[in-house]
Amino acid sequence: MKKVYFAGSIRGGRQDAALYAEMISFLENHGCRVLTEHVGLESLQAEGERTMTEEEIFNRDMAWLTQCDLVVAECTTPSHGVGYELGRARDMEKPVHIFYDLSRSRLSAMLAGDCRFILHPYTDHTELFAVLARIVAE
C-alpha cells in the first residue's frame, strides 16, 4: 500500500478544501494510505490541531513526509507551507506530483522550473482524476 503525503493550502486559504477531500478520497479508494487526510477536512479543528503547538504540527508533518512513498500536492491556492513541504520532499528524493488549475493559477517558477517535480496542469476535474488514476496505478 502506497503511503501518500497530500499537500494543500491550509492557512493560505481553504477555498479548495472540497477538492482536496475528493482527491484524498480518490487516493484512499484506489489503495493508498493518505497520511495527511486531515487536509481535506472542512474544519481542521476536528483533527485537534487547535490544541497543538506550531512545533508539534511541524514535527508531525515532517515525520509523515519522511514516511511517505510519494507526495501529491494541489497547488492552485498558493501556500508557504506547501512550498516548504515540496522543497523538503525534493531534498528527500520523494516523487512529487503537483496539480494546479490552469484557469485559476500560475504556478511559481520555483516549482515549475524544477525538473524533479512532475507537473499536472489541468482544466477540469475529469482530467485531474484521470491523471491521479495513472499515478496510483504506477
C-alpha positions as CSV (number, residue, x, y, z in Angstrom):
1,M,0.0,0.0,0.0
2,K,1.5,3.3,-1.1
3,K,1.7,5.9,1.6
4,V,0.8,9.4,0.3
5,Y,1.6,12.8,1.7
6,F,-1.2,15.0,0.4
7,A,-0.3,18.7,0.4
8,G,-2.8,21.5,0.0
9,S,-3.3,25.0,1.4
10,I,-4.4,25.4,5.0
11,R,-3.5,28.8,6.3
12,G,-3.1,30.2,2.8
13,G,-6.8,29.7,2.0
14,R,-9.3,26.9,2.3
15,Q,-11.3,27.6,-0.9
16,D,-10.2,24.3,-2.4
17,A,-10.8,22.1,0.7
18,A,-13.7,20.2,-1.0
19,L,-11.4,19.4,-3.9
20,Y,-8.7,18.2,-1.5
21,A,-11.3,15.9,0.2
22,E,-12.3,14.5,-3.2
23,M,-8.6,13.8,-4.2
24,I,-7.9,12.2,-0.8
25,S,-10.9,10.0,-1.0
26,F,-10.0,9.0,-4.6
27,L,-6.5,8.1,-3.4
28,E,-7.8,6.1,-0.5
29,N,-10.4,4.3,-2.6
30,H,-7.6,3.3,-5.0
31,G,-5.5,1.5,-2.4
32,C,-3.4,4.4,-1.0
33,R,-2.9,5.3,2.6
34,V,-3.1,9.1,2.9
35,L,-1.1,10.2,5.9
36,T,-2.4,13.8,5.8
37,E,-6.1,13.1,5.2
38,H,-7.0,16.0,7.6
39,V,-6.0,18.5,4.8
40,G,-9.4,17.7,3.2
41,L,-11.5,18.2,6.3
42,E,-13.9,21.2,6.3
43,S,-12.7,22.2,9.7
44,L,-9.2,21.3,10.9
45,Q,-10.4,21.8,14.4
46,A,-11.8,18.3,14.3
47,E,-8.3,16.9,13.9
48,G,-7.2,18.6,17.1
49,E,-4.7,21.0,15.5
50,R,-6.1,23.8,17.6
51,T,-4.5,22.3,20.7
52,M,-1.2,21.5,19.0
53,T,1.8,23.9,19.1
54,E,3.4,25.1,15.9
55,E,6.4,22.8,16.7
56,E,4.2,19.8,17.3
57,I,2.5,20.3,13.9
58,F,5.9,20.7,12.2
59,N,7.3,17.6,13.8
60,R,4.2,15.5,13.0
61,D,4.2,16.6,9.4
62,M,7.9,16.1,8.8
63,A,7.6,12.6,10.3
64,W,4.8,11.9,7.8
65,L,6.8,13.3,4.9
66,T,9.7,11.1,5.9
67,Q,7.5,8.0,5.9
68,C,5.6,8.6,2.6
69,D,6.3,6.9,-0.7
70,L,5.1,9.9,-2.8
71,V,3.8,13.4,-2.5
72,V,0.6,14.7,-4.2
73,A,0.1,18.4,-4.0
74,E,-2.8,20.6,-5.2
75,C,-1.2,24.0,-5.6
76,T,-3.9,26.1,-7.2
77,T,-4.1,28.1,-3.9
78,P,-0.6,29.3,-3.1
79,S,0.7,28.3,0.3
80,H,4.1,29.0,2.0
81,G,3.7,25.7,3.9
82,V,3.1,23.6,0.8
83,G,6.1,25.2,-0.9
84,Y,8.2,24.3,2.1
85,E,6.9,20.7,2.2
86,L,7.7,20.3,-1.5
87,G,11.2,21.6,-1.1
88,R,11.8,19.2,1.8
89,A,10.2,16.3,-0.2
90,R,12.6,17.1,-3.1
91,D,15.6,17.0,-0.7
92,M,14.4,13.6,0.5
93,E,14.2,12.5,-3.2
94,K,10.4,11.7,-2.9
95,P,8.4,11.6,-6.1
96,V,6.4,14.9,-6.1
97,H,3.3,15.3,-8.3
98,I,2.0,18.9,-8.4
99,F,-1.6,19.6,-9.7
100,Y,-2.9,23.1,-10.4
101,D,-5.9,24.6,-12.3
102,L,-4.7,26.4,-15.3
103,S,-7.7,28.7,-15.4
104,R,-7.1,29.9,-11.8
105,S,-3.4,29.8,-11.1
106,R,0.0,30.4,-12.5
107,L,2.5,28.1,-10.8
108,S,5.5,29.6,-9.1
109,A,8.7,29.4,-11.2
110,M,10.4,27.8,-8.2
111,L,8.1,24.8,-8.6
112,A,7.5,24.9,-12.4
113,G,11.2,25.3,-13.1
114,D,12.4,22.3,-11.0
115,C,12.7,19.3,-13.3
116,R,12.4,16.9,-10.4
117,F,8.7,17.9,-9.8
118,I,6.1,16.2,-12.0
119,L,3.6,18.9,-13.1
120,H,0.0,18.2,-13.9
121,P,-1.8,21.4,-15.0
122,Y,-5.5,20.6,-15.5
123,T,-8.5,22.4,-17.0
124,D,-11.3,20.3,-15.4
125,H,-11.7,17.7,-12.7
126,T,-12.2,14.8,-15.1
127,E,-8.7,15.5,-16.4
128,L,-7.3,15.8,-12.9
129,F,-8.7,12.5,-11.7
130,A,-7.6,10.7,-14.9
131,V,-4.0,11.7,-14.1
132,L,-4.4,10.8,-10.5
133,A,-5.6,7.3,-11.5
134,R,-2.5,6.8,-13.6
135,I,-0.3,7.8,-10.7
136,V,-1.8,5.3,-8.3
137,A,-1.6,2.6,-10.9
138,E,2.2,3.0,-11.2
